[in-house]
Amino acid sequence: MPNNNHINYVEFKAKNLEEIKLFYNKVFDWSFTDYGPSYTAFENSGLQGGFEKTDDTIGNGALVILYHEHLETIKSSVIKANGLISTDIFSFPGGRRFHFIDPSGNELAIWSDK
């Protein structure tokens, strides 16, 4: 049951839904449910969300931060799946993180307290 005022869903744009599904499945083991030719929802991410197909330029309005205990391992998976590292691993109070660009141009980050 969703809670009022809590993040419940995040939506991204994607140029190619098949490419974006392959990337997130391969790197993070997310699963997908297609809702027609222009939308797919993802599951197993810790937060519900989806990708909407667009031909428009994709601008990033929010930085979504994922957690992974082993940063070096997940960074390698991002690179192997053709993701681009936009900011390499750096430390901050409470942990470390890096940023990456997915195949549609969305920038996300992954952090760890390890």
C-alpha positions in Angstrom: 0.0 0.0 0.0 1.6 3.3 -1.0 2.1 5.9 1.7 1.2 9.6 1.3 4.1 11.9 0.7 6.6 9.0 0.1 8.4 8.4 -3.2 6.4 5.7 -4.9 7.4 5.7 -8.6 10.0 7.2 -10.8 9.6 7.6 -14.6 12.3 8.0 -17.2 12.3 8.7 -20.9 14.0 6.3 -23.3 14.8 6.4 -27.0 14.7 2.6 -27.4 12.7 0.5 -24.9 14.3 -2.8 -25.9 17.8 -1.4 -25.4 16.9 0.2 -22.0 15.2 -3.0 -20.7 18.3 -5.1 -21.7 20.6 -2.7 -19.9 18.7 -2.6 -16.6 18.0 -6.3 -16.7 21.7 -7.2 -17.4 23.2 -4.8 -14.8 20.6 -4.8 -12.0 18.4 -7.9 -12.7 15.2 -5.7 -13.0 12.2 -7.2 -14.7 9.7 -5.4 -17.0 6.0 -5.3 -17.9 5.2 -3.7 -21.3 2.1 -1.5 -21.5 1.8 -1.0 -25.3 4.6 0.0 -27.6 5.6 3.2 -25.8 5.8 2.3 -22.1 7.4 -0.4 -19.9 7.3 -0.6 -16.1 10.1 -2.0 -14.1 10.1 -4.1 -10.9 12.7 -5.5 -8.5 14.4 -2.2 -8.1 13.4 -1.2 -4.6 11.0 1.4 -6.1 8.4 1.1 -8.8 8.9 3.0 -12.0 8.8 3.0 -15.8 10.3 4.2 -19.1 8.3 6.1 -21.6 9.5 6.0 -25.2 10.3 9.5 -26.7 11.9 10.9 -29.7 12.6 14.2 -27.9 15.9 15.2 -26.3 16.1 13.7 -22.9 16.9 16.1 -20.1 17.7 14.9 -16.6 15.4 16.5 -14.0 16.4 14.3 -11.0 19.3 12.2 -9.9 18.1 8.8 -8.8 20.6 7.1 -6.5 20.7 3.3 -6.3 22.5 1.3 -3.5 25.0 -1.5 -4.1 27.3 -3.0 -1.4 30.1 -3.6 -3.9 30.7 -0.5 -6.0 33.6 -1.8 -8.1 31.6 -4.9 -9.1 28.5 -2.9 -10.1 30.6 -0.3 -11.9 32.1 -3.1 -14.0 28.6 -4.4 -14.8 27.6 -0.9 -15.9 30.6 -0.6 -18.2 30.1 -4.1 -19.7 26.5 -3.2 -20.5 27.6 -0.1 -22.5 26.8 2.4 -19.7 29.2 5.3 -19.5 30.8 6.4 -16.2 30.2 10.2 -15.9 31.7 10.6 -12.4 34.1 8.0 -11.1 33.9 6.6 -7.6 34.4 9.3 -4.9 34.0 9.4 -1.2 31.6 11.6 0.7 30.5 11.6 4.4 28.8 8.3 4.9 30.0 6.4 1.9 31.2 6.4 -1.7 29.4 6.7 -5.0 29.8 7.0 -8.8 27.5 8.4 -11.5 26.8 6.7 -14.9 24.9 7.4 -18.1 22.5 4.7 -19.4 22.0 4.0 -23.1 19.2 6.7 -23.4 21.2 9.4 -21.7 19.7 9.3 -18.2 22.3 10.0 -15.4 22.0 8.0 -12.2 24.3 7.3 -9.3 25.1 4.2 -7.2 26.3 4.6 -3.6 27.6 2.3 -0.9 28.3 2.7 2.8 31.1 0.0 2.4 
